[in-house]
């Protein structure tokens, strides 16, 4: 890879900049039960952008951090996914991947395969499948998700705290109203209605 920078495309709780800062600099995010060790390079992202990418998110497995279903990205789902892209170093991206798998950061990843093929499976873990989502300003856009598709796994209920974190990230990144956020999140899980999500994230904006 010629670029030493990549766009880390976040579609879950890391859309919330303060939470993502704990992955970079270390710390315990608000509402979480786990302290993150941080990256070797604790510097902030060089840039951050609101994007939409083809596909969608769904919730599956059980997070010991959030005590409910985790968000996963499936590029084969219909529609588009609202995401936040952070421009980080390749070492920071590798360390974020490690922390998502509850491993100690510090090992570099060879990203050549995912950039060339569009998909590269590092292992069987829930966030060990790397996806290449295109190039922006000369840097590859990468994310990680599960090796399975949305149709191949049982969907689980995300917790209220997790949905609040996603809602905050969507508002912060995309500037959406509470009503739009509630409709968006409820459309990605059968376990919450739009009214229930709206009640979690506060009264509708005037």
C-alpha positions in Angstrom: 0.0 0.0 0.0 1.4 3.4 -1.0 -0.7 5.3 1.5 0.2 5.3 5.2 -3.2 6.8 5.9 -6.6 5.2 5.7 -10.2 6.3 6.2 -11.7 4.2 9.1 -15.4 3.9 8.3 -17.4 3.6 11.5 -21.0 2.6 11.3 -21.7 1.9 15.0 -20.9 3.5 18.3 -17.6 4.9 17.1 -19.5 7.5 15.1 -19.5 9.3 18.5 -16.2 11.2 18.4 -15.7 11.1 22.2 -16.1 7.4 22.3 -13.7 6.9 19.4 -11.2 9.1 21.2 -11.0 6.4 23.9 -9.8 3.9 21.2 -7.1 6.3 20.2 -5.9 7.8 23.5 -7.3 5.2 25.9 -10.1 5.5 28.4 -13.6 4.3 29.3 -16.4 5.7 27.1 -19.5 7.0 28.7 -22.0 4.2 29.2 -19.5 1.5 28.5 -18.2 -1.2 30.9 -14.7 -1.6 29.4 -11.6 0.6 29.5 -9.7 0.7 26.2 -5.9 0.8 26.2 -5.6 3.1 23.2 -3.4 3.1 20.2 0.4 3.4 19.9 -0.2 6.7 18.2 -2.7 8.5 20.5 -3.1 11.5 18.2 -6.6 12.6 17.0 -7.9 11.8 13.5 -6.6 14.0 10.8 -10.1 14.5 9.3 -13.6 13.3 9.9 -16.5 13.2 7.4 -20.1 12.1 7.2 -20.7 9.6 4.5 -23.3 7.2 3.2 -22.2 3.8 1.8 -24.1 1.1 0.0 -25.6 -1.6 2.3 -27.0 -1.5 5.8 -26.4 -2.4 9.4 -28.1 -5.0 11.6 -27.7 -6.1 15.3 -26.4 -9.6 16.3 -24.5 -11.4 19.0 -24.2 -10.2 22.6 -21.8 -7.4 23.6 -20.4 -7.7 27.2 -19.7 -4.0 26.9 -23.2 -2.9 26.0 -25.1 -5.9 27.2 -27.0 -6.4 24.0 -26.7 -6.8 20.2 -23.8 -5.3 18.4 -24.0 -3.4 15.1 -22.6 -5.1 12.0 -22.3 -3.8 8.4 -23.5 -5.9 5.5 -22.8 -4.3 2.1 -25.3 -6.7 0.4 -28.3 -5.2 2.4 -30.5 -2.9 0.4 -30.2 0.9 0.8 -27.4 2.9 2.3 -25.7 3.0 5.7 -25.0 6.3 7.4 -21.4 6.3 8.6 -18.6 8.5 9.8 -15.1 8.3 8.3 -12.0 9.1 10.3 -8.7 9.7 8.6 -6.1 7.8 10.7 -2.8 6.1 10.2 -2.6 2.5 9.2 -1.1 1.7 12.7 -4.1 3.4 14.4 -6.5 1.4 12.2 -4.7 -1.8 13.2 -4.9 -1.0 16.8 -8.6 -0.1 16.6 -9.2 -3.5 15.0 -7.3 -5.2 17.8 -9.2 -3.4 20.5 -12.6 -4.3 18.9 -11.5 -8.0 19.3 -10.4 -7.3 23.0 -6.8 -7.8 22.1 -3.8 -5.7 23.1 -2.9 -3.2 20.4 0.6 -3.1 18.9 0.7 -5.4 15.8 0.5 -3.9 12.3 -1.8 -5.3 9.7 -0.9 -6.0 6.1 -3.7 -4.2 4.3 -2.6 -5.0 0.8 -5.0 -7.9 0.4 -8.1 -6.1 1.4 -7.3 -3.1 -0.8 -6.6 -5.4 -3.7 -9.6 -7.8 -3.3 -12.1 -5.6 -1.5 -12.5 -8.1 1.3 -10.1 -9.9 3.5 -10.8 -12.3 6.5 -8.3 -12.0 9.2 -10.0 -14.7 11.3 -13.4 -16.0 12.4 -14.0 -13.2 15.0 -17.0 -10.9 14.9 -14.9 -7.9 13.7 -12.1 -9.7 11.8 -13.4 -9.3 8.2 -12.0 -6.2 6.6 -13.8 -4.4 3.7 -12.5 -1.9 1.2 -15.1 0.7 0.5 -13.3 2.7 -2.2 -10.7 5.5 -2.4 -11.2 9.0 -1.1 -8.6 11.8 -1.6 -6.0 9.2 -2.4 -6.6 7.1 0.7 -8.4 3.7 1.0 -11.7 3.6 3.0 -11.8 0.6 5.2 -14.1 -0.9 7.8 -14.5 -4.2 9.6 -17.4 -6.5 10.2 -18.4 -10.1 10.7 -17.6 -12.9 8.3 -21.2 -13.8 8.0 -24.1 -11.9 6.3 -27.2 -10.5 7.9 -29.2 -13.5 6.7 -26.9 -16.0 8.3 -27.1 -15.0 11.9 -29.7 -14.6 14.6 -30.5 -10.9 15.1 -30.4 -9.7 18.8 -31.8 -6.8 20.6 -29.5 -3.8 21.1 -29.5 -2.2 24.5 -30.9 1.2 25.3 -27.5 2.6 26.1 -26.1 1.3 22.8 -28.9 2.9 20.8 -28.4 6.2 22.7 -24.7 6.1 21.7 -25.5 5.4 18.1 -28.1 8.1 18.1 -25.6 10.6 19.5 -23.2 9.7 16.8 -25.7 10.1 14.0 -26.8 13.5 15.3 -23.2 14.6 15.8 -22.1 13.3 12.4 -25.0 13.8 10.1 -27.0 16.5 11.9 -30.2 14.5 11.8 -33.3 15.3 13.9 -34.3 13.0 16.7 -37.3 11.8 14.6 -35.1 10.9 11.7 -32.6 9.1 13.9 -35.4 7.1 15.6 -36.9 6.1 12.3 -33.5 5.1 11.0 -32.5 2.9 14.0 -35.9 1.3 14.3 -35.7 0.3 10.7 -32.6 -1.7 11.4 -34.0 -3.8 14.3 -37.3 -5.6 14.9 -36.9 -5.2 18.7 -37.5 -1.4 18.9 -40.2 0.8 17.5 -39.5 4.3 16.3 -41.5 5.7 19.2 -39.5 3.6 21.7 -36.2 4.8 20.2 -37.4 8.4 20.2 -38.3 8.1 23.9 -34.7 6.9 24.6 -33.0 9.8 22.9 -35.3 12.6 24.1 -38.2 14.8 23.0 -38.5 15.7 19.3 -36.8 18.9 18.3 -39.0 22.0 17.8 
